Amino acid sequence: MTNLVITYGIASSVALSLLLGLPANATHKAKSKEKPHTQSRNLTSPTSTFAWLPGKDKIVQPTGISKVVKESNHQALKLLARLAKSEKRDIVISPAASTAAYLLLLNGLRGTSRVELAQAMKVDQTSDEPLANMTAAYLKSLSSTTPKCEVGLVGATNAPFSFQPKYAKLLHDKFGGLALNDTQHQLNELRDYFRRKTNGRLGGAVQGPPPAVINLYSTLYFNGIWTDKFQTDETKTEGFHKADGTTVMVPMMHKFYGGWELHLSGKNFQALRLPYRPSIDCNNVFDAMYIILPNKGIPLHKLLEELANTGLDAYSSGWRTKVGALSIPRFKIDSDDLVIPLPMNNGQGMNLSKADLSAMCQNSTPPDNIKTKQWTSLDFNENGTIAASLTQISIDLGGSNTEQFHMKVDRPFAFILGNSRTGTFLFAGAVQDPKDSKMPFAEAEQEWLKRLAAIDKKDSYYYGTTAQQLAKFYRTEGKLSQAEAVLTKASKTVEPKSSTQTDVLYDLAQILVEEKKYKDADQVYRQLLPIQKHNIEEWSRYSLSTQPISSYKLYLEGYAHVLSLMKADLSSVHKDQENLYKRLVNSELESFSEIPSSDSGGRANTVDDIVNAKVLLAEFYVSIGNKELARDTYKSAIASVFASPEPNYSRAIKIGKTYLKMLKDAKLDWESNKIQSDLNTWTSKINTPAKAKGQSKQQR
C-alpha cells in the first residue's frame, strides 16, 4: 500500500465539519522580538459553514453549489477509502479538477443525458443560462478566494469535428478557458497552456495529439507556505511503519506547537491543522492542511470508511488549541494517467452511451466511450506544499476512436488541504509509503528570494528574520558566500541599533568564522557588542533578566572564540564577560533584598535565581582557567542555597559535588573532608522522609 491524494471541490457544512468546525476566536500567537508580526486568524463558531471567516467577509454560496459540494466531498471520502485499501502504488488524484471538467461536460450535454449527470452531481440547474452561471461561480470560487490556487480550462477537438460557436464562446468568455478546434496542429499551444497553468509541473503530461474526438481539460495548481515553517536542521532520518508490517527510513520533520494550533482527538484517530501563510493582501488564514492519523492498530482505509459513513460533522465540537509536538515525513507523490470513475448516481455508475452532445460539438453522434484520466503531483516539505493536477475527459463519438498532544506520524495517515472561506477541499489524500520531497536547490532558492523581495523593507523585523532564514537555507546547502551576502545586505537594511540588527550581525559573524574570515568576524563583533550593551542599559530600567542579557552573553562567547582563533589577547572580552555575570548576581541580590520576609515563596524563587547566576559566574571562571575564583564562587552558591526558607538539598548536592572535585584536584584535604561531610548530611535529609514513609507502609 502506498500513497494517494484526492483533490475535491467546494464543501458543505456537513462534509467539511471535521476541517472547519473549529472553536471560536482561535488565534495564532506569532513569535516576536522587539516588533510583533502577527497574522489575524478569526474563526467563526463550530456550526458555521465556513470557519475562520470574519462575519463581514463571509461568502454566501451561489444557488446550487452547496449541494454539489456536499455530494462531491462525500464521494471523495468514499473513493479515498476504497483506493487506500486497493491500490498498490503511489497515487494522487484531483476530484476538484474532475468536478470542473464534469461541469464543462454538463454544459455541453442536452436532454436526458444532462439530467442524469446533473442528478449524479446534485446540480439543480439544468437549463442553459442558470447552469452556466453556477459553473462560472464554482470555477471562480476555486481561485479568486484562494490566492495560492489557480484553475485552468481547455476544450479541444480533432478535425473534422469542431465545437459549436456558442459553446466555444461560453468556454472562453464565461469560464475563462481555451477552445481549440484543431488539436493536431495546436499541440504546442495545448502543452504550453498546461505548463503555464501548473507552473511547469505537468506541461509534458500529454505526449501526443489527444486520440479522442472531443477532449475537455481542467488544471488545478496550489502553492502554499506554512505559517510556521519546519526547521530543516530538525529533520532526521527515522522509521515509518507501513501497513504490511515493514519499516522504511524516511526524512522525518519535527515541530513543537506552543498552544496555538488546533488538534482533535477522536475515538480511533487524532487530527492536526497546519495553516498556510495568507497572501500579502489578505490577513486571514483560509488554507490549511489537516493531518489525520489513525490510532495504532487501526487500518487507514477502515478509518476513512468510518469517516465517510458516519459523516465528519460528528467531530466538529472536538477541536481544541493545545500544546504539543508533531513529527511527520517529508514526502512527494506523483501519479500519471490514472483512470477516474464517472460520478455515481444514487450509488449506481453512469451510462452516457446515448448522451446528446449537440450543444457542444457540431455534427456530433452519441459517444462510444467517455473516459476520465488524471495526472497529479504533490510535494509536502519543511517550506509548505505544492500541488498540481491535470484532468482529461476524452469523448469518442460513434464511428471514431492546552491539553497536550504528541503526534508522531510514523504510520499510514490521511490529509486534507482545505480552504475555509469557500469550503473547498483542494487536495486530500492517504500516505502509506512516503517518498522524499526535498525541493531542488534552484527552485527553493527562487522561492526564498521572491519572498524576501516581496517584504516591505520598512518592516525591519520581518525583513531581518526572513533574511536570516534565507541565510540558514544557504548555510545548510553549503553556500556560505551567498549567506554572507544576504546577511551583509540585511544588516545595512534593518533598523539601526535594533535587536533585529544585532541578531543579523551575529549570524553574519558565525558565517564569517565558518569561512575562516576571522578579521572580518572581529569587525562585525566590534560593531555588534556596543549596540547590545546599549540595549542592556535601556532594558535594565525595567528588568535586567531579559532577552538582551542572554543575547549579550552569547555574543561575548562568540567573540571570545574568534579572538582565540586569531590568537589575540582575550583579557578585554573576559573582563566584559566577568562584569556581565557579576551584574546578574548583584541584580538578583538586590531583588531578594526588596522581597518582604513574609513572602516565603517569592524569596525562595529569587534564591534559585541567585544560585543560578553564581553558578554561571563559577562556570565562566572555570572556562578561563581561574580555578581559585571558581572554587570561591561555587562555595558562595552553596551558601546561597541555604538562604532560602526551604533549602533545595538536591541543588546543593549537585553544586557540592562539582565543588568537591575541584577541592580534591587542588589537594585541599581539609576543605574536601568538610564538604564531603556536608554532602552526607544533605543526602540523609533527602532520604530520611522516604525511609520513614516506607517504614510507615510496612507497619500498616
C-alpha positions as CSV (number, residue, x, y, z in Angstrom):
1,M,0.0,0.0,0.0
2,T,1.4,3.4,-1.0
3,N,0.2,7.0,-1.4
4,L,-2.8,8.6,-2.9
5,V,-4.1,12.1,-3.0
6,I,-7.6,13.4,-3.8
7,T,-8.4,17.0,-4.8
8,Y,-12.1,17.9,-4.4
9,G,-14.4,20.8,-5.0
10,I,-16.3,23.2,-2.7
11,A,-17.6,21.5,0.5
12,S,-20.7,21.8,2.6
13,S,-21.1,22.4,6.4
14,V,-21.6,18.7,6.9
15,A,-18.8,17.4,4.8
16,L,-16.3,20.0,5.9
17,S,-17.2,20.0,9.6
18,L,-14.2,17.8,10.5
19,L,-12.0,20.5,9.0
20,L,-14.0,23.6,9.5
21,G,-16.0,23.1,12.7
22,L,-13.4,24.9,14.8
23,P,-13.5,26.6,18.2
24,A,-14.5,30.3,18.1
25,N,-11.8,33.0,18.0
26,A,-8.8,30.7,17.9
27,T,-5.8,32.9,17.1
28,H,-2.2,32.4,16.1
29,K,0.3,33.9,18.6
30,A,3.1,34.8,16.3
31,K,6.7,34.8,17.7
32,S,8.2,38.3,18.0
33,K,11.1,40.1,19.4
34,E,11.1,43.9,19.5
35,K,8.3,44.2,17.0
36,P,5.4,41.7,16.8
37,H,4.5,40.4,13.4
38,T,1.1,38.7,13.7
39,Q,-1.4,37.2,11.3
40,S,-5.1,37.6,12.1
41,R,-7.0,34.3,12.3
42,N,-10.6,35.0,13.0
43,L,-12.7,31.9,13.5
44,T,-16.4,31.5,13.5
45,S,-18.5,29.2,15.6
46,P,-18.2,25.4,15.2
47,T,-21.5,25.2,13.4
48,S,-20.6,27.8,10.8
49,T,-20.4,26.5,7.2
50,F,-17.2,28.4,6.6
51,A,-14.9,28.6,9.6
52,W,-12.1,31.1,10.1
53,L,-14.2,33.6,8.1
54,P,-14.9,37.1,9.7
55,G,-18.7,37.7,9.5
56,K,-18.5,40.8,7.3
57,D,-16.5,38.9,4.7
58,K,-18.5,35.7,4.8
59,I,-19.3,34.3,1.3
60,V,-22.8,33.2,0.5
61,Q,-22.6,30.3,-1.9
62,P,-24.5,30.9,-5.2
63,T,-27.7,28.8,-5.6
64,G,-27.0,25.2,-6.3
65,I,-23.3,25.0,-5.4
66,S,-23.8,23.8,-1.8
67,K,-25.5,20.5,-2.9
68,V,-22.8,19.9,-5.5
69,V,-20.2,20.5,-2.8
70,K,-21.8,18.1,-0.3
71,E,-22.1,15.3,-2.8
72,S,-18.6,15.7,-4.3
73,N,-16.9,15.7,-0.9
74,H,-19.0,12.7,0.2
75,Q,-17.9,10.7,-2.9
76,A,-14.3,11.9,-2.3
77,L,-14.1,10.3,1.1
78,K,-15.6,7.1,-0.2
79,L,-13.2,7.0,-3.1
80,L,-10.2,7.8,-0.8
81,A,-11.2,4.9,1.5
82,R,-11.5,2.5,-1.5
83,L,-8.2,3.4,-3.0
84,A,-6.4,3.3,0.3
85,K,-7.4,-0.3,0.6
86,S,-6.9,-1.5,-3.0
87,E,-4.1,0.5,-4.6
88,K,-0.5,-0.9,-4.6
89,R,1.3,2.1,-6.0
90,D,1.7,5.8,-5.2
91,I,-1.4,7.7,-6.4
92,V,-2.5,11.3,-6.5
93,I,-6.0,12.2,-7.8
94,S,-7.7,15.5,-8.1
95,P,-11.5,15.4,-7.8
96,A,-11.7,19.3,-7.7
97,A,-10.3,19.4,-11.2
98,S,-12.6,16.5,-12.1
99,T,-15.6,18.4,-10.9
100,A,-14.6,21.4,-13.0
101,A,-14.2,19.2,-16.1
102,Y,-17.5,17.4,-15.5
103,L,-19.2,20.8,-15.3
104,L,-17.8,21.6,-18.7
105,L,-19.2,18.3,-20.0
106,L,-22.6,19.0,-18.4
107,N,-22.8,22.4,-20.2
108,G,-22.3,20.6,-23.5
109,L,-25.0,17.9,-22.9
110,R,-28.7,18.0,-23.8
111,G,-31.8,16.1,-22.9
112,T,-31.9,13.1,-20.5
113,S,-28.0,12.8,-20.5
114,R,-27.7,16.3,-19.0
115,V,-30.4,15.5,-16.4
116,E,-28.8,12.2,-15.4
117,L,-25.3,13.7,-15.0
118,A,-26.8,16.6,-13.1
119,Q,-28.6,14.2,-10.7
120,A,-25.3,12.4,-10.1
121,M,-23.5,15.6,-9.3
122,K,-26.5,17.0,-7.3
123,V,-26.7,20.0,-9.8
124,D,-30.2,21.7,-9.6
125,Q,-29.9,23.9,-12.6
126,T,-30.3,22.1,-16.0
127,S,-31.4,24.9,-18.3
128,D,-28.5,26.7,-20.2
129,E,-28.1,30.1,-18.5
130,P,-28.6,29.1,-14.8
131,L,-26.2,26.1,-15.3
132,A,-23.6,28.4,-17.0
133,N,-23.9,30.9,-14.2
134,M,-23.5,28.2,-11.5
135,T,-20.5,26.7,-13.3
136,A,-18.8,30.1,-13.6
137,A,-19.4,30.8,-9.9
138,Y,-18.0,27.4,-8.9
139,L,-14.8,28.0,-11.0
140,K,-14.3,31.5,-9.7
141,S,-14.7,30.3,-6.1
142,L,-11.8,27.9,-6.5
143,S,-9.2,30.5,-7.4
144,S,-10.4,34.1,-6.6
145,T,-10.8,33.4,-2.8
146,T,-7.8,31.1,-2.6
147,P,-4.8,33.3,-3.6
148,K,-2.4,30.3,-3.8
149,C,-4.8,28.3,-6.1
150,E,-5.2,28.7,-9.9
151,V,-7.7,26.9,-12.2
152,G,-7.3,26.3,-16.0
153,L,-9.8,25.0,-18.6
154,V,-9.3,23.8,-22.2
155,G,-11.7,22.3,-24.7
156,A,-10.0,20.6,-27.7
157,T,-11.4,18.8,-30.7
158,N,-9.8,16.9,-33.6
159,A,-10.8,17.5,-37.2
160,P,-13.2,17.2,-38.9
161,F,-15.2,17.9,-35.7
162,S,-15.4,21.3,-34.0
163,F,-17.1,23.0,-31.1
164,Q,-20.4,24.7,-31.5
165,P,-19.7,28.5,-31.7
166,K,-22.0,29.1,-28.7
167,Y,-20.1,26.5,-26.6
168,A,-16.7,27.8,-27.6
169,K,-17.8,31.4,-26.6
170,L,-19.1,30.0,-23.3
171,L,-15.9,28.3,-22.6
172,H,-13.7,31.3,-23.4
173,D,-15.9,34.3,-22.3
174,K,-17.8,32.8,-19.4
175,F,-15.4,30.3,-18.0
176,G,-12.1,31.9,-18.9
177,G,-10.9,28.8,-20.7
178,L,-9.3,28.0,-24.0
179,A,-11.1,26.5,-27.0
180,L,-9.0,24.6,-29.7
181,N,-10.7,23.2,-32.8
182,D,-7.7,21.5,-34.5
183,T,-5.6,19.9,-31.7
184,Q,-3.5,18.0,-34.3
185,H,-1.9,21.3,-35.3
186,Q,-2.2,23.1,-32.0
187,L,-0.4,20.6,-29.7
188,N,2.3,23.0,-28.7
189,E,-0.2,25.6,-27.7
190,L,-2.0,23.0,-25.6
191,R,1.2,21.9,-23.9
192,D,2.3,25.5,-23.3
193,Y,-1.1,26.2,-21.6
194,F,-0.7,23.2,-19.3
195,R,2.9,24.2,-18.5
196,R,1.8,27.8,-17.6
197,K,-1.2,26.7,-15.5
198,T,0.7,24.1,-13.5
199,N,3.9,26.2,-13.1
200,G,5.9,23.8,-15.3
201,R,5.0,20.6,-13.3
202,L,2.6,18.9,-15.8
203,G,3.5,20.6,-19.2
204,G,4.6,17.3,-20.6
205,A,1.7,15.1,-19.4
206,V,0.1,14.9,-22.8
207,Q,2.8,13.5,-25.1
208,G,0.9,13.3,-28.5
209,P,-2.3,14.7,-30.0
210,P,-5.3,13.5,-28.0
211,P,-6.8,10.5,-29.7
212,A,-10.4,11.2,-28.9
213,V,-12.6,13.4,-31.0
214,I,-13.5,15.7,-28.0
215,N,-11.2,16.4,-25.0
216,L,-12.1,18.5,-22.0
217,Y,-9.3,19.5,-19.7
218,S,-9.1,21.2,-16.3
219,T,-6.0,22.1,-14.3
220,L,-5.5,23.0,-10.6
221,Y,-2.3,24.4,-9.1
222,F,-1.7,25.2,-5.4
223,N,1.4,26.6,-3.8
224,G,1.3,27.3,0.0
225,I,4.0,28.2,2.5
226,W,3.4,27.2,6.2
227,T,2.6,30.0,8.6
228,D,5.2,28.4,10.9
229,K,7.7,26.5,8.9
230,F,9.5,23.3,9.9
231,Q,13.2,23.9,10.6
232,T,15.3,21.9,8.1
233,D,18.0,21.1,10.7
234,E,15.4,19.4,12.8
235,T,14.6,16.9,10.0
236,K,16.1,13.5,10.9
237,T,16.0,10.0,9.3
238,E,13.6,7.9,11.2
239,G,11.4,4.8,10.7
240,F,7.9,4.8,9.0
241,H,5.9,1.7,9.7
242,K,3.9,0.5,6.6
243,A,0.6,-1.3,6.7
244,D,2.3,-4.6,5.7
245,G,4.5,-4.6,8.8
246,T,7.7,-3.5,7.1
247,T,9.6,-0.3,8.2
248,V,11.2,2.2,5.8
249,M,13.5,5.0,6.7
250,V,12.2,8.5,5.8
251,P,13.2,12.1,6.4
252,M,11.0,13.0,9.5
253,M,10.2,16.6,10.1
254,H,9.7,17.9,13.7
255,K,7.7,20.8,15.1
256,F,6.7,21.9,18.6
257,Y,3.4,23.9,19.0
258,G,3.1,26.2,22.0
259,G,-0.7,26.0,22.4
260,W,-2.0,27.9,19.4
261,E,-2.6,25.1,16.8
262,L,-5.9,23.2,16.6
263,H,-5.9,19.5,17.5
264,L,-8.7,16.9,17.5
265,S,-8.8,13.7,19.5
266,G,-11.3,11.2,18.0
267,K,-12.2,7.7,19.1
268,N,-9.8,6.0,16.7
269,F,-7.7,8.9,15.4
270,Q,-6.2,12.3,16.0
271,A,-6.0,15.2,13.6
272,L,-4.0,18.5,13.5
273,R,-4.4,21.7,11.5
274,L,-1.3,23.1,9.7
275,P,-2.2,26.5,8.3
276,Y,-0.6,28.2,5.3
277,R,0.6,31.8,5.2
278,P,-2.1,34.1,3.8
279,S,-1.4,36.3,0.8
280,I,0.1,39.7,1.2
281,D,-3.3,41.5,0.7
282,C,-5.2,39.1,3.0
283,N,-4.6,38.9,6.7
284,N,-6.9,35.9,7.3
285,V,-5.8,32.3,7.1
286,F,-8.1,30.4,4.8
287,D,-5.9,27.5,3.6
288,A,-4.7,24.7,5.9
289,M,-3.5,21.1,5.7
290,Y,-5.3,18.7,8.1
291,I,-3.3,15.6,9.1
292,I,-5.5,12.6,10.1
293,L,-3.6,9.9,11.9
294,P,-5.3,6.6,12.8
295,N,-4.5,5.2,16.3
296,K,-2.1,2.3,16.3
297,G,-3.7,-0.9,15.1
298,I,-6.4,0.9,13.1
299,P,-6.0,0.4,9.3
300,L,-6.1,3.7,7.4
301,H,-8.8,2.5,5.0
302,K,-11.1,1.4,7.9
303,L,-10.8,4.9,9.5
304,L,-11.6,6.6,6.2
305,E,-14.6,4.3,5.7
306,E,-15.9,5.2,9.1
307,L,-15.5,8.9,8.4
308,A,-17.2,8.5,5.1
309,N,-20.1,6.5,6.5
310,T,-20.7,8.5,9.7
311,G,-20.1,12.0,8.4
312,L,-17.5,14.4,9.6
313,D,-19.9,16.6,11.5
314,A,-19.8,14.2,14.4
315,Y,-16.3,15.6,15.3
316,S,-17.0,19.3,14.8
317,S,-17.0,20.1,18.5
318,G,-13.8,18.3,19.3
319,W,-11.2,20.8,18.1
320,R,-9.0,22.3,20.8
321,T,-6.0,24.6,20.9
322,K,-3.2,22.6,22.5
323,V,0.5,22.4,23.3
324,G,2.2,19.5,21.6
325,A,4.7,18.1,19.2
326,L,4.3,16.9,15.6
327,S,6.7,14.5,13.7
328,I,5.7,13.9,10.1
329,P,7.6,12.6,7.0
330,R,8.6,14.9,4.2
331,F,7.1,13.3,1.1
332,K,6.4,13.6,-2.6
333,I,3.7,11.9,-4.6
334,D,3.3,11.7,-8.4
335,S,0.5,10.0,-10.3
336,D,0.3,9.6,-14.1
337,D,-2.5,8.5,-16.4
338,L,-4.9,7.4,-13.6
339,V,-8.5,6.5,-14.7
340,I,-11.2,8.3,-12.6
341,P,-14.7,6.9,-12.4
342,L,-17.7,9.0,-13.5
343,P,-19.8,10.4,-10.7
344,M,-22.1,7.9,-9.1
345,N,-25.9,8.4,-9.3
346,N,-27.7,7.1,-6.2
347,G,-24.9,4.5,-5.8
348,Q,-25.0,3.4,-9.5
349,G,-22.5,4.0,-12.2
350,M,-23.3,6.4,-15.0
351,N,-24.0,5.3,-18.6
352,L,-23.6,8.1,-21.1
353,S,-23.6,5.9,-24.2
354,K,-26.7,7.8,-25.5
355,A,-25.5,11.2,-24.5
356,D,-26.6,14.1,-26.7
357,L,-23.5,16.3,-27.3
358,S,-25.1,18.6,-29.8
359,A,-24.8,21.6,-27.5
360,M,-21.0,21.1,-27.5
361,C,-20.0,19.7,-30.9
362,Q,-21.1,20.2,-34.5
363,N,-22.1,17.1,-36.4
364,S,-22.0,15.0,-33.1
365,T,-23.3,11.5,-32.6
366,P,-23.8,9.5,-29.4
367,P,-20.4,8.7,-27.8
368,D,-18.8,5.2,-28.0
369,N,-16.9,5.9,-24.9
370,I,-16.2,8.6,-22.2
371,K,-13.1,8.3,-20.1
372,T,-11.6,10.5,-17.4
373,K,-7.8,10.4,-16.8
374,Q,-5.7,12.4,-14.4
375,W,-2.1,13.4,-13.9
376,T,-1.2,14.9,-10.5
377,S,1.8,15.8,-8.4
378,L,2.2,16.9,-4.7
379,D,5.2,17.9,-2.6
380,F,5.0,18.2,1.2
381,N,8.1,19.6,2.9
382,E,9.5,22.0,5.5
383,N,8.6,25.0,3.5
384,G,5.0,24.2,2.6
385,T,3.0,22.3,-0.1
386,I,3.0,22.5,-3.9
387,A,0.3,20.5,-5.8
388,A,-0.8,20.4,-9.4
389,S,-3.3,18.3,-11.3
390,L,-4.5,17.9,-15.0
391,T,-7.8,16.2,-15.7
392,Q,-8.8,14.9,-19.2
393,I,-12.3,13.8,-20.2
394,S,-12.0,12.0,-23.6
395,I,-15.1,11.5,-25.6
396,D,-15.0,9.1,-28.6
397,L,-18.0,9.6,-30.9
398,G,-19.8,6.8,-32.7
399,G,-17.8,5.7,-35.8
400,S,-14.5,7.2,-34.4
401,N,-11.8,6.4,-31.8
402,T,-3.8,23.3,26.4
403,E,-4.4,19.8,26.9
404,Q,-1.3,18.3,25.4
405,F,-0.8,16.0,22.4
406,H,2.1,14.1,20.9
407,M,1.5,13.2,17.2
408,K,4.2,11.1,15.6
409,V,3.1,10.3,12.1
410,D,5.2,7.2,11.6
411,R,2.5,5.0,10.1
412,P,-0.1,5.4,7.2
413,F,-2.1,8.6,7.5
414,A,-4.5,10.8,5.6
415,F,-4.6,14.5,5.0
416,I,-7.0,17.2,3.6
417,L,-5.9,20.5,2.2
418,G,-8.9,22.8,2.6
419,N,-9.9,26.4,2.0
420,S,-12.4,27.5,4.7
421,R,-13.6,30.7,3.0
422,T,-15.2,28.8,0.1
423,G,-15.4,25.5,1.9
424,T,-13.1,23.9,-0.7
425,F,-11.4,20.5,-0.4
426,L,-8.4,21.4,-2.6
427,F,-6.5,18.2,-2.0
428,A,-7.0,15.2,0.1
429,G,-5.0,12.0,0.3
430,A,-3.6,9.0,2.0
431,V,0.2,8.5,2.6
432,Q,1.3,4.9,3.1
433,D,4.9,4.7,1.7
434,P,6.3,8.3,1.7
435,K,8.9,9.3,-0.9
436,D,11.2,12.3,-0.1
437,S,10.0,15.7,-1.4
438,K,13.0,17.9,-0.7
439,M,12.8,20.8,-3.0
440,P,15.6,21.2,-5.6
441,F,18.1,23.9,-4.6
442,A,17.4,26.3,-7.6
443,E,13.6,26.1,-7.0
444,A,13.9,26.6,-3.3
445,E,16.3,29.5,-3.7
446,Q,13.9,31.3,-6.0
447,E,11.1,30.8,-3.6
448,W,13.1,32.4,-0.8
449,L,14.4,35.3,-3.0
450,K,10.8,36.0,-4.1
451,R,9.6,36.0,-0.5
452,L,12.4,38.4,0.6
453,A,11.9,40.7,-2.3
454,A,8.1,41.0,-1.5
455,I,8.7,42.3,2.0
456,D,8.5,46.0,2.7
457,K,11.9,47.0,4.0
458,K,10.2,49.3,6.5
459,D,9.1,46.1,8.3
460,S,12.5,45.7,9.9
461,Y,11.7,42.6,12.0
462,Y,10.1,40.7,9.2
463,Y,12.7,41.6,6.7
464,G,15.6,40.7,9.1
465,T,14.2,37.4,10.2
466,T,13.4,36.3,6.6
467,A,16.9,37.2,5.6
468,Q,18.2,35.1,8.5
469,Q,16.1,32.1,7.3
470,L,17.4,32.5,3.7
471,A,21.0,32.6,5.0
472,K,20.3,29.5,7.1
473,F,19.0,27.8,3.9
474,Y,22.2,28.8,2.1
475,R,24.3,27.6,5.0
476,T,22.5,24.2,5.1
477,E,23.3,23.8,1.3
478,G,27.0,24.8,1.9
479,K,26.6,28.1,0.1
480,L,28.4,30.3,2.6
481,S,29.3,33.2,0.3
482,Q,25.6,33.6,-0.6
483,A,24.6,33.5,3.1
484,E,27.3,36.2,3.8
485,A,25.9,38.4,1.1
486,V,22.3,38.2,2.3
487,L,23.2,38.9,5.9
488,T,25.6,41.8,5.0
489,K,22.8,43.5,3.0
490,A,20.2,42.8,5.7
491,S,22.5,44.3,8.4
492,K,22.5,47.6,6.5
493,T,18.8,47.5,5.7
494,V,17.1,46.8,9.0
495,E,16.6,49.3,11.7
496,P,20.0,50.5,13.1
497,K,20.8,49.5,16.7
498,S,17.7,47.3,17.0
499,S,17.8,43.8,18.3
500,T,17.0,42.6,14.8
501,Q,20.2,44.2,13.6
502,T,22.2,42.5,16.3
503,D,20.7,39.1,15.5
504,V,21.6,39.6,11.9
505,L,25.1,40.7,12.7
506,Y,25.6,37.7,15.0
507,D,24.6,35.3,12.3
508,L,26.9,37.1,9.8
509,A,29.8,36.7,12.3
510,Q,29.1,33.0,12.5
511,I,29.2,32.6,8.7
512,L,32.4,34.6,8.5
513,V,34.0,32.3,11.1
514,E,33.0,29.2,9.0
515,E,34.6,30.9,6.0
516,K,37.7,31.4,8.2
517,K,37.4,35.2,7.7
518,Y,38.4,35.9,11.3
519,K,39.4,39.5,10.9
520,D,36.0,40.3,9.2
521,A,34.2,38.5,12.0
522,D,36.2,40.6,14.5
523,Q,35.0,43.8,12.9
524,V,31.4,42.5,13.0
525,Y,31.6,41.8,16.7
526,R,33.2,45.2,17.3
527,Q,30.1,46.7,15.7
528,L,27.6,44.3,17.4
529,L,28.7,44.3,21.1
530,P,28.4,48.1,21.8
531,I,24.9,48.0,20.3
532,Q,23.9,45.1,22.5
533,K,25.5,46.7,25.6
534,H,23.4,49.9,24.9
535,N,20.3,47.7,24.6
536,I,21.0,46.2,28.0
537,E,21.1,49.6,29.6
538,E,17.8,50.5,28.0
539,W,16.1,47.3,29.2
540,S,17.6,47.4,32.7
541,R,15.2,50.2,33.5
542,Y,12.5,47.5,33.6
543,S,14.4,44.2,34.3
544,L,17.9,43.0,33.9
545,S,17.0,39.4,33.3
546,T,15.6,39.9,29.8
547,Q,16.4,39.0,26.2
548,P,19.3,41.4,25.7
549,I,21.3,39.8,28.6
550,S,21.2,36.3,27.3
551,S,22.0,37.5,23.8
552,Y,24.9,39.6,25.1
553,K,26.3,36.5,26.9
554,L,26.1,34.6,23.6
555,Y,27.7,37.3,21.6
556,L,30.6,37.6,24.1
557,E,31.2,33.9,24.0
558,G,31.3,34.1,20.1
559,Y,33.7,37.0,20.2
560,A,36.0,35.2,22.6
561,H,36.0,32.2,20.2
562,V,37.0,34.5,17.3
563,L,39.8,36.1,19.3
564,S,41.1,32.7,20.3
565,L,41.2,31.6,16.7
566,M,43.1,34.7,15.9
567,K,45.4,34.0,18.8
568,A,44.6,37.5,20.0
569,D,44.5,38.9,23.6
570,L,41.3,37.8,25.3
571,S,41.7,39.8,28.5
572,S,39.2,42.6,27.5
573,V,36.4,40.3,26.4
574,H,37.0,38.2,29.5
575,K,36.6,41.3,31.6
576,D,33.3,42.1,29.9
577,Q,32.1,38.6,30.5
578,E,33.0,38.7,34.2
579,N,31.3,42.1,34.6
580,L,28.2,40.7,33.0
581,Y,27.9,37.7,35.3
582,K,28.7,39.8,38.4
583,R,26.0,42.2,37.3
584,L,23.5,39.4,37.1
585,V,24.4,38.2,40.6
586,N,24.1,41.7,42.0
587,S,20.8,42.3,40.3
588,E,19.3,39.1,41.8
589,L,20.7,40.0,45.3
590,E,19.0,43.5,45.0
591,S,15.7,41.8,44.1
592,F,16.0,39.5,47.1
593,S,16.5,42.4,49.5
594,E,13.3,44.0,48.3
595,I,11.1,41.0,49.0
596,P,9.4,41.0,52.4
597,S,10.3,38.2,54.8
598,S,6.7,37.2,54.9
599,D,6.7,36.3,51.2
600,S,8.5,32.9,51.6
601,G,7.6,31.8,48.1
602,G,9.0,34.9,46.4
603,R,12.2,34.7,48.4
604,A,12.6,31.0,47.6
605,N,12.2,31.7,43.9
606,T,14.7,34.6,44.0
607,V,17.2,32.4,45.9
608,D,17.1,30.0,43.0
609,D,17.9,32.8,40.6
610,I,20.8,34.0,42.8
611,V,22.2,30.4,42.9
612,N,21.9,30.1,39.1
613,A,23.7,33.4,38.5
614,K,26.5,32.4,40.8
615,V,26.9,29.0,39.1
616,L,27.1,30.8,35.7
617,L,29.9,33.0,37.1
618,A,31.7,30.0,38.5
619,E,31.5,28.1,35.2
620,F,32.9,31.2,33.5
621,Y,35.9,31.2,35.8
622,V,36.4,27.5,35.0
623,S,36.3,28.3,31.3
624,I,39.1,30.8,31.5
625,G,41.2,28.7,33.9
626,N,40.8,30.7,37.1
627,K,40.1,27.8,39.4
628,E,40.6,29.7,42.6
629,L,37.8,32.2,41.8
630,A,35.7,29.3,40.5
631,R,36.0,27.4,43.8
632,D,35.1,30.5,45.8
633,T,32.1,31.2,43.7
634,Y,30.8,27.6,43.9
635,K,31.2,27.9,47.7
636,S,29.2,31.1,47.7
637,A,26.5,29.5,45.5
638,I,26.1,26.7,48.1
639,A,25.8,29.2,50.9
640,S,23.0,31.0,48.9
641,V,21.0,27.7,48.7
642,F,20.6,27.8,52.4
643,A,19.4,31.4,52.4
644,S,16.1,30.0,51.2
645,P,13.2,29.4,53.7
646,E,13.1,25.9,52.2
647,P,16.6,24.9,51.1
648,N,16.9,22.8,47.9
649,Y,19.1,20.0,49.1
650,S,19.2,18.4,45.6
651,R,20.6,21.6,44.2
652,A,23.1,21.9,47.0
653,I,24.3,18.3,46.4
654,K,24.8,18.9,42.6
655,I,26.9,22.0,43.2
656,G,28.7,20.4,46.1
657,K,29.9,17.5,44.0
658,T,31.4,19.9,41.5
659,Y,33.0,21.9,44.3
660,L,34.3,18.7,45.9
661,K,36.1,17.6,42.7
662,M,37.8,21.0,42.4
663,L,39.0,20.8,46.0
664,K,40.4,17.4,45.5
665,D,42.1,18.4,42.3
666,A,43.7,21.3,44.3
667,K,44.7,18.8,47.1
668,L,42.8,20.9,49.7
669,D,42.1,18.0,52.0
670,W,40.5,19.8,55.0
671,E,38.0,21.6,52.8
672,S,37.4,18.4,50.9
673,N,36.6,16.5,54.1
674,K,34.3,19.3,55.2
675,I,32.2,19.4,52.0
676,Q,32.1,15.6,51.9
677,S,30.6,15.6,55.4
678,D,28.0,18.2,54.3
679,L,27.1,16.2,51.3
680,N,26.4,13.2,53.5
681,T,24.2,15.3,55.7
682,W,22.2,16.8,52.8
683,T,21.7,13.3,51.3
684,S,20.3,12.0,54.5
685,K,17.9,14.9,54.6
686,I,16.5,13.8,51.3
687,N,16.5,10.0,52.1
688,T,15.1,10.1,55.6
689,P,11.5,11.1,54.7
690,A,11.4,8.3,52.1
691,K,12.6,5.8,54.6
692,A,10.1,6.9,57.2
693,K,7.4,6.7,54.6
694,G,8.4,3.1,53.7
695,Q,8.5,2.1,57.4
696,S,5.1,3.5,57.9
697,K,3.8,1.5,55.0
698,Q,5.3,-1.7,56.4
699,Q,3.7,-1.1,59.8
700,R,0.3,-0.6,58.2
